[in-house]
Every structure is written in C-alpha cells, then in structure tokens.
Amino acid sequence: MGRLVVLGEAVKVDGYALAGATTIAVGDPESINRSWSELPPDTSLVVLSPAAASALGSRVLERDGVLTVTMPS
C-alpha cells in the first residue's frame, strides 16, 4: 500500500497526522514546489491545500502513479 501525503499550510494539514498521513507543512510557493519534488517514493495519494494546489499548478500531472486531490476551501 502506498503512502498518503498531505501538503500545505500547517493549520490545514496537521490534523491529518492523527489519521496516519505523512504531513508536510509548508506555506510559501518555493517550499511547496521543493516538497513536491522530494515526495517519498512510495507516495500514491497527495492531498493538497488550496494554496499548495495553486502553487503547483500543472506540476501535479508530472508524477505517474500519484493521485492528487485538493481540499475544499
């Protein structure tokens, strides 16, 4: 089974750790893009905060085998 990663601002992602997700708390676009590039190799699902989704744009389509979803605003 692959890893679930939640990427975005700490206030939006920290609670997901209680469910066993790997959380990456970042806020600025540069950190978001760097974190996206450094996702663990066993990642299969990434939940993005709206700000993270906006910062990544079409880059979310670059990773084969990784499903991405965006949290509601």
Secondary structure as a PSIPRED ss2 file (coil, helix, strand):
# PSIPRED VFORMAT (PSIPRED V4.0)

   1 M C   1.000  0.000  0.000
   2 G C   1.000  0.000  0.000
   3 R E   0.000  0.000  1.000
   4 L E   0.000  0.000  1.000
   5 V E   0.000  0.000  1.000
   6 V E   0.000  0.000  1.000
   7 L E   0.000  0.000  1.000
   8 G E   0.000  0.000  1.000
   9 E C   1.000  0.000  0.000
  10 A H   0.000  1.000  0.000
  11 V H   0.000  1.000  0.000
  12 K H   0.000  1.000  0.000
  13 V H   0.000  1.000  0.000
  14 D H   0.000  1.000  0.000
  15 G H   0.000  1.000  0.000
  16 Y H   0.000  1.000  0.000
  17 A H   0.000  1.000  0.000
  18 L H   0.000  1.000  0.000
  19 A H   0.000  1.000  0.000
  20 G C   1.000  0.000  0.000
  21 A C   1.000  0.000  0.000
  22 T E   0.000  0.000  1.000
  23 T E   0.000  0.000  1.000
  24 I E   0.000  0.000  1.000
  25 A E   0.000  0.000  1.000
  26 V C   1.000  0.000  0.000
  27 G C   1.000  0.000  0.000
  28 D C   1.000  0.000  0.000
  29 P H   0.000  1.000  0.000
  30 E H   0.000  1.000  0.000
  31 S H   0.000  1.000  0.000
  32 I H   0.000  1.000  0.000
  33 N H   0.000  1.000  0.000
  34 R H   0.000  1.000  0.000
  35 S H   0.000  1.000  0.000
  36 W H   0.000  1.000  0.000
  37 S H   0.000  1.000  0.000
  38 E C   1.000  0.000  0.000
  39 L C   1.000  0.000  0.000
  40 P C   1.000  0.000  0.000
  41 P C   1.000  0.000  0.000
  42 D C   1.000  0.000  0.000
  43 T E   0.000  0.000  1.000
  44 S E   0.000  0.000  1.000
  45 L E   0.000  0.000  1.000
  46 V E   0.000  0.000  1.000
  47 V E   0.000  0.000  1.000
  48 L E   0.000  0.000  1.000
  49 S C   1.000  0.000  0.000
  50 P H   0.000  1.000  0.000
  51 A H   0.000  1.000  0.000
  52 A H   0.000  1.000  0.000
  53 A H   0.000  1.000  0.000
  54 S H   0.000  1.000  0.000
  55 A H   0.000  1.000  0.000
  56 L H   0.000  1.000  0.000
  57 G H   0.000  1.000  0.000
  58 S H   0.000  1.000  0.000
  59 R H   0.000  1.000  0.000
  60 V H   0.000  1.000  0.000
  61 L H   0.000  1.000  0.000
  62 E C   1.000  0.000  0.000
  63 R C   1.000  0.000  0.000
  64 D C   1.000  0.000  0.000
  65 G C   1.000  0.000  0.000
  66 V C   1.000  0.000  0.000
  67 L E   0.000  0.000  1.000
  68 T E   0.000  0.000  1.000
  69 V E   0.000  0.000  1.000
  70 T E   0.000  0.000  1.000
  71 M C   1.000  0.000  0.000
  72 P C   1.000  0.000  0.000
  73 S C   1.000  0.000  0.000
